[in-house]
Amino acid sequence: MASAASAPPTPNNLKRIVAASLIGTTIEWYDFFLYGSAAALVFNKLFFPDSDPLVGTLLSFLTYAVGFAARPLGALVFGHYGDRLGRKKLLVLSLLLMGGATFAIGLLPTHATIGTAAPVLLTVLRLVQGFALGGEWGGAVLLVSEHGDARRRGFWASWPQTGAPAGQLLATGVLSLLTALLSDAAFTSWGWRIPFLLSGVLVIVGLWIRLSVDESPVFKQALAQAEARSAARDATAEKLPLVAVLRHHWRDVLVAMGARMAENISYYVITAFILVYATTSAGVSKQTALNAVLIASAVHFAVIPAWGALSDRIGRRPVYLMGAVGVGLWMFPFFALIDTGGFGSLLLAVTVGLVLHGAMYAPQAAFFSEMFATRMRYSGASIGAQFASVAAGAPAPLIATALLSDYGSSTPIALYVIAAAVLTVIAVAAAKETRHRDLADVDAAEATPTASTPHDARAL
C-alpha cells in the first residue's frame, strides 16, 4: 500500500516539476553534447593542429573522454550531499557549473594563440563539465520519480531522459545552422564559439525555472525519519550514504552499471562517432551527417515517453531488454546503410538506432530510482549510472575511431557494440522487476532490516 508521502501530486504541480527537470537536463546535455560535436568537427584543428587529421580526431576525442572520467566523482559528491541536503540545491549547483564551463570554452584561446596551454585549459573545462553532469542526472530523474506515483512513474520519469535528445537536438541544430550559414573557414575561425557562448543565456532560463520547484515529499519524510532515528541511536550510516549503498545495494549498483553498457556505448557511437565515420569513410558531407543526427534526435525525443509508458504496462525489464537486443542486432545494418552514402539510408540507420536506444534509456530513470531507498537513492542511482559511463560512453568514440584507424572497417566497431549489448542483457536479466515498488515502502523496509532477510525481499 502506498503511503501518504508517495501520493501523487496535483497534475499542474507535477507538470511544473517535470518541466524544471527537463529544461535543466536539456541545457546540461546541450553543453555536454556540444563539446562532443565540436570535438568531431573542429577541435582537432584548433587544439591539436600538429597531428595528422585522424590522430588529431583521436586526441580531440580523448579530451572528450576526460569529461566522463570526472562523472563518477560528480556522482559521489553530488550523491552524498543530495541525499543529505536534498535534490533541488544540488541541481542548481550542477547547472551553474556546467553552464559556466561551457561558456568559458567559448572564450578559450586556441593552440595558435597560446600553444599547449590551450588543450590543457580545454581539458580542465571538460573535467568541470563531467563533474557537473555526474551530479545532474541522478538529481533530475529523482526529483520527478519521487514526486510521482508508482502507476505512471515510468512515463513521468522518462521526461527528464528526453533532455538528452533535446540537448543533442539543440546542439546539433545550432551547429548545423552555423555550418550552413558560414564558410568552413569562418566556422573554424570564430563560428564554433557561438553555441558555447549561448549557454550563458540558457543557464539563466534554466535557473529561473529550477528554483521555482519544491523538494520532493518522499525526501522530506525520509529526512525527518532519519533525524528522529539519529536521536535514538548512532547514525553513521545515515551520514554516509555511500557506505549504506555499498552495504545494502551493491548488487543493484552492479546491475545499473551493466544495464548502462549497451545504452551508453551505442548512443555515443550513433551520435558522436558517426560524424567521423560518415564523413571520412562513407564520403558524406559534414552538413549531411549533422542533418541526419538532427532529425533522428527529434524522433528519439518523441519515442522516449512512449517507451516509458510501455514500461509502466509491461515492466522495466522487458522494455530494456528489447532495446539492448535490438541495438545489438541493428549494428551491422547500421553501418551497411551508412556505407551507401545516401542521406535516406544514413537517416534510417541513425533513427532506428536511436529508437532502439530509447527503449533502454526511457525506463532507466524509474528502474534505477526504484532500486534504492530515499536516503541513499541519489548516491546509488548516480554511482551506478556514472561509474559505468567511464567504461562505456567515455571511451566509445575513442575506441571506435581507433578500430576504424587500425582495421579500416566497421566490422570491429559493430562487434564492440554487440559485446556491450550482451553484457546489458545479462545484467538486466539478473535484475528484479521494480515497476510495482512504492518508494516509501522501500524506505520502510530499509529502516527495519533483519539479519535473515535478504535485500531483494526487503525492497519489494
Sequence and secondary structure as in RCSB ss.txt:
>XXXX:A:sequence
MASAASAPPTPNNLKRIVAASLIGTTIEWYDFFLYGSAAALVFNKLFFPDSDPLVGTLLSFLTYAVGFAARPLGA
LVFGHYGDRLGRKKLLVLSLLLMGGATFAIGLLPTHATIGTAAPVLLTVLRLVQGFALGGEWGGAVLLVSEHGDA
RRRGFWASWPQTGAPAGQLLATGVLSLLTALLSDAAFTSWGWRIPFLLSGVLVIVGLWIRLSVDESPVFKQALAQ
AEARSAARDATAEKLPLVAVLRHHWRDVLVAMGARMAENISYYVITAFILVYATTSAGVSKQTALNAVLIASAVH
FAVIPAWGALSDRIGRRPVYLMGAVGVGLWMFPFFALIDTGGFGSLLLAVTVGLVLHGAMYAPQAAFFSEMFATR
MRYSGASIGAQFASVAAGAPAPLIATALLSDYGSSTPIALYVIAAAVLTVIAVAAAKETRHRDLADVDAAEATPT
ASTPHDARAL
>XXXX:A:secstr
   GGGS   HHHHHHHHHHHHHHHHHHHHHHHHHHHHHHHTHHHHH TTS HHHHHHHHHHHHHHHHHTHHHHH
HHHHHHHHHH HHHHHHHHHHHHHHHHHHHHT   HHHHTTHHHHHHHHHHHHHHHHHHHHHHHHHHHHHTTS G
GGHHHHHHHHHTHHHHHHHHHHHHHHHHHHHS HHHIIIIITHHHHHTHHHHHHHHHHHHTTS   HHHHHHHHH
HHHHHHHS  HHHH HHHHHHHH HHHHHHHHHHHHHHHHHHHIIIIIHHHHHHHTS   HHHHHHHHHHHHHHH
HHHHHHHHHHHHHH HHHHHHHHHHHHHHHHHHHHHHHHT  HHHHHHHHHHHHHHHHHHHHHHHHHHHTTS HH
HHHHHHHHHHHHHHHHTTTTHHHHHHHHHHHHSSSHHHHHHHHHHHHHHHHHHHHS   TT  HHHHHHHHHS  
TTS HHHHH 
